[in-house]
Amino acid sequence: MPDDMDFIPVPAELDHRIDNALHQLKREKHSHFLRKTSIAFASAAAAAAAFFTVCAANPAWAATLPVIGSLFRSTQTEVSYKGDYAKNAYAAGNPDVSAGTSAQMSSDAAGETLTVTSSAEVEVVSDKENDASAKALPDDEITMEIPEVTCTSKALYLAVTLTSRNGFPEGFRQTENEPAYSLGYDCLSLLSEGEISGGNTSTVTLHTDQLQGHYADASHFKGIIRCDLSTMTVPADSFTAKLKITKLYGDLPDEMAYQNYTGTWDFTIPVRVDPSREQTVAVNDKNADGYGIAAVTETPYEVTADMMLPDAKQKTDVFLVICDASGDLLEYQGENTDTYSTYGRDTSRVFIFICDADDYLNNLKGYYYSEEYAQKKATMNFAQYLKQHALYSTEVSFD
């Protein structure tokens, strides 16, 4: 007999807030772990190969997206790092071909290819606990294509498509096949080596580990990857990104199971950075305890702040929190909990807080995600609440 609890209606707003809270918690734990790991192994990381995510697809399939920005537009709200990327997109093969331009006409006129593409015959392995027979799968061919790019001083965004000759396993398509799956996007992990070079800066590595988006059908995936640039010196106007992808893999529904594709895909991408679309406000304020903010930067897609901490503290000891003009918490820009998304929000004025990490994760954020927040906000919004409990707080307005 069905449980009567199954039929108790849940308010849509509460349901949304619960889902959002779970997603935020997953990113917070992942990011906090990565920050601790990066500090513990900083010396080893300097010599390690970079991990980089990239993906792409069949040129014939891409021909159905003839206008630069079309792929971004079809995927930019189906990732955890949302943004209006289509507005500032340009062709991956030529940064001078901008959003709204017909890729087919521009390519014909210039006699050039506006996308970067790579195909590879791959070895397919499915690892399932106690299932040796699952390791013998037919080899596949994976075609990757990067048709569109947009970049800020904080992150490089790539619109990508991917095609499998044999088709991806049904278990990969979680948003389609799992009713309880609430992330709202599908995800593939990739492993690669990457670097950027150009201008007067030395060559540096790129880091990212996910491709997010959705499956158009059993054989095609389209999505966006975000490569964080916030911890490196990026050439002011342009640079070249070189990527060598060696593996992509995804989780299967069975416990402790995944399927991976091993091959080699090489890309060289000319990247344009437009600093005129960004604004940095110098704060240079520190309280008596040594906590403060040096500057706050807003790009078309994200906002972040440079923290100042006491000598005895590390970044893993604190949590940077940013609220929008209405005092509500902004969403993280992907897995990076130091960077917040501006998509669909009023960020003409932002409130910035430095909180004790344990206190924020275990106590303070519960105020915002509580069932009663809509009522509480009438007398005290989240920014006002944090101001009473944070180690440091300030606010910044952008032009």
N, C-alpha and C positions, 0 to 999 in steps of 0.2 A: 504494500500500500504506500502511495506517495506520502512523503512527509508534508504536513500542513505548512511547515515553514517555507516550503518551496513556493507557496502561493502568496506570501506576504509581499505586497508591492514595496519596492525600494525607490525613493525619490531619485529622479535623474541626476539632480545636483549632487546628492550624497554619493551615488554610484560613481559619478565622474571624479569626485574628490578622493574617493577610496582608491580608484585605479591610478589616479595621478600620484597619490602619496606612495603607492607601491612602486611605481616607476622611478620616482625621485629617490626612494630608499635604495633601490638597486644601484642607481648611478652613484649615490653618495658612498655606499659601501665599496663599490668597485674603484671609484676615484680615490677614496681615502687609503685603500689598500695599495693602489699604484703609487701614491705619493710617498707612503712609508717605504715601499719597496725601492723606489727610485733613489731615495736618500741612502738607504742601507747598501745599495749596490752601485752607487754613483761612479766609483772608480772603474768598476767592471763595465758599466754601460758605455763609458767613453770609448772602449775598444770593441764593443759588440756591434754586430751588424744591425742596421735599422730595420724595424718592422714597419711595413707599409701596406695599406689597403688600396686596391684599385680594381676596376672591373670594366667590361665593355662588351659590345655585341655585334651581331651579324650586320654588315653594311646594307644588305637588302632590306632588312627590317628597319634600319635607321632611315632609309629613304622615305619612310612614311612620316618622318618628322623633319620636313624640309626647311623650317624656319628656325634660325638660331634662337635658343631660349625655350623651344617647345618641350624638350626633354626635361629641363629643369621645372618648367611649369607643371608638367604632369606628375612630378614626384616630390616637389619641394614641401608639401604638407604631409607626406607619408614617411617621414623620418623623425628622429628625436631632435635633430638640429634644424628646425624649420626656418625658412627665410624666403624673401622674394628674390631668389637668385636669378630668375628669368629676366628681370629688369636690367641687370648689369652683366649678363652673360656675353661671351664672345666665343668664336670658333676655336677649338683646341689646336687646330693646325695653323691658325693665323689670328693673332690677337686683334688685328685691325678690322676683322669682320665681326660686327657687333650684333646685339640682340635685335630681333625684328627683321634681319636681313635674310633673304632666301638663300639657304645654303647651296641649293642646286644651281641657281643663277650665278652666284659669286664664284663657285667652283668652276663652272663652265667658262666664265669670263677671264678668270685668272689662270686657268689651266692648272689648278692645284687641288690637292685633297685637303679639306678643311677638318677632317677628323683624324685621330691617331688610332690605329687598329693593330692588333696582334692576335694570331691564332696559334694554337699548340695542340698536338696530340698528347693526351694526358693518361696517366695511370690512375685508375680509380680504385680506391680501397674503402671498404665499409667495415668499421670496427664495432662489433657488438660483443658484449660480455658473454662468454661461453658459447660462441657461435662461429666456429672456424669456417663453415661453409660460406659465410657472408663475406669473406675476404676475396673470393674469386668473382670478380665482376668484369664485364667487357670494357675495354678501353674506350675513351670518348675523345671528342674534339671540342675544345672550348674556344670560342671566338670572343675577344674582348675589344670594346671600342669606347673611346672617350671623345664624344662629339662637342661638348661644351664645357667651359671653365668660367669661374669667377673667383676673384681673390682679394683679400684685404691684408693688412699688416698682421692680423691675428690668425688667419686661417685661409687655406686653399680649399676650394670646393670644386669637385669634379662630377659632372653628370655622366653616368656610365650605363652601358648596356652590356649584357652577357648572354651568349647563346650556347646551348649544349646540343650537340648533334643527336645524342641518344635521349635527351630529356633529363631533367633533374628528378630525384626521388620525390614521391608524393609527400613524404614526411617533412621535406624542406618547406612546403607551402603552408606554414602554420596559420596565417591569418585566414586562409581559405578553408582549412580542414579542421581547425580546432576551435570550437565555439567558446571555450573558456580562455582562449589566448587573447589578452587585452592590450598588448603593446601598440597595436595599430599599424605595425609595419613588420616586414620580414627582414632577416639579417643573415648575411654571410660573413665569415671571418676569412681574412687573407693574410698571407705572409710574403714579405718582399723586402728588397733593399732599395733605398731611395736617397736622393741627394738633390740639393739645389745649389746653383752657382750663378754668378753674375755680378756686375757692378764692381765695387771695390771690396766686397766681403769675401771671406774665405768660404770654401765649400762646406756645407753643413748637411746633416742627415734629416730626414723627415720621419715622423712617427704617427701612425694611426693603425687601427686594427679591425675596422668594420666597414662593410658596405651595407647600407640600409635602403630599403625600398619595397618593391613588391614584384611578384611573378605575373607577367602579362599572360602567360600560359605555361604549360609544362616545360617548354624549352627555352623561354626567354625571361630574363630578370632585368629590371631597370631600376636605377636608384641613384643615390648620391653618396659620395664619401667626403668626409671632412678631415683635413690634415692640419693639425694644430701647429701654428707658427709662433705662438706667443712667447716661447722661451728661447727664441733664436733671433739673430739680427738678419732681417730680410732686406735685400736690395730695394731701394726706395721706389723705383719705377717698373722694373722688369727683372726676370730671372729665368733660368732654364731648369725645369724639373726632369730628372731622369729616374725612371722607375723600372725595376726588374721584379716581376711577380713570380713566385715559385710554387705557391700552394693556395688553394681556396678550399674551405670546408664549412659544413653546416651540421647542426644537431639533428638527430633523428628522434622520433617520439620515444623509442625504447630507452630505458634507463642506461646511462653510461654508453651511449651509442652515437657515432657520428660517421659521416662519409666525407672523404677528402679527395681532391683532385690535384695531382702533382704534375707540373709542367714548367715551361718558361715563357713568359710574356714580357717583352721589352717595349718601353715607351720613352720618347723624348718630347716634352711639351713646353713650348714657349709660353711664359706666364706674364701677364701685365698686372701691375698693382696701381690702383688709383687712389692716392692719399687724399685727394680733394674731397672724397666722400666720407672722410673720417674726421673726428674731432677729439682732441685730448685736452682735458682741463687739469692744470696743475693745482694741487691742493697743498702739498708739503706741510701737513699738519700732524702733530704728534701730541698725545696727552702725557701726563706726568708719569704714567706707568710704562711709557715707551711704545705704545700702540698707535699707529696712524696710517694715513693714506698719502702716498706721494703724488699720484695722478690717477685720473679716471679716463678711459678711452671708450668711445662709442663708434662702431662701424655700422654699415647698413644692416648688419645681421646680428651683432653681438655687442655686449658691454662688459667691461672688466675693469679691475682696479689693481694698482700696484701697492701692496701692503708694506708697511714698515713695522718691524717687530722688535721687542727687547732682545738683547744678545742671548739671553738664556732660552729663548723660544725658537721653535722651528715651525715651518708651514703646517706640518702634521698636527701641531698642537692647537691650531685655530681653524675657523671656518669663515670664509668670505661670503657674505649674504648681500644681495642687492634687490631692492623693491622698486616697483614702478611709481609713477606720479601719484597714483591713488593709494599707495602704501601697501599694495599686494605683492607677494613674492613672485619674482620672475622665474621662468622655467630655465633649467640648465640648457646650455647649448651642447647637446649630446652628452657624452660621458664626462666632459670636463666641468667639474663643480666649481671651478674658479671663474668660469665664463658663463654669462647669462644671455638668453635669447631676447631680442627686441621684437620678434615677430608678433604683429597684431596687438601691441601694447603701447601705451603712451610713456615714452622714456625721455620726454623733454626735461623732466626732472626725476632724478633717481636718489634713493636713500641707500647708503652704504654702511655696512656693519662688519665688525670683526668680532666673532664670538668664540668662546671656548668650544673646541670641536666636540668633546663629549657632551657638554651641556646642550649644545645646539641639536645634535643628532638624537639625543635621548630625551630631551625635554622641550626646548624652545620651539622647534618647528611643529610640535604637536598643537600649538595654539592655532596655527594657520590651517592645519589639516583636520581640525576638530569638526564634528557635525554641527556645532553651534557657531562656526566662524561668521556666517552671514549676519547673524544677530549681534555677535560681539563687535563686528566691524563698525557698527553704527556708533559705538562709543569709543572704540580703540582698535584701529587697524593694525596689521602685522608690523608695519614700520614703527608705529608708536609703542607697541608692545616690546619690540626688540630694543628700542632706545633705552628702556628701563633695565635691560638685562645684559646688553652687549658690553664687551671690553672696550669698544670704541665705536663711535657713530659720527657720520657726517652726511651732507647732501650736496648734490651738484646739479646745476641746470645747464642744458645744452642749447645752443642757438637754433 
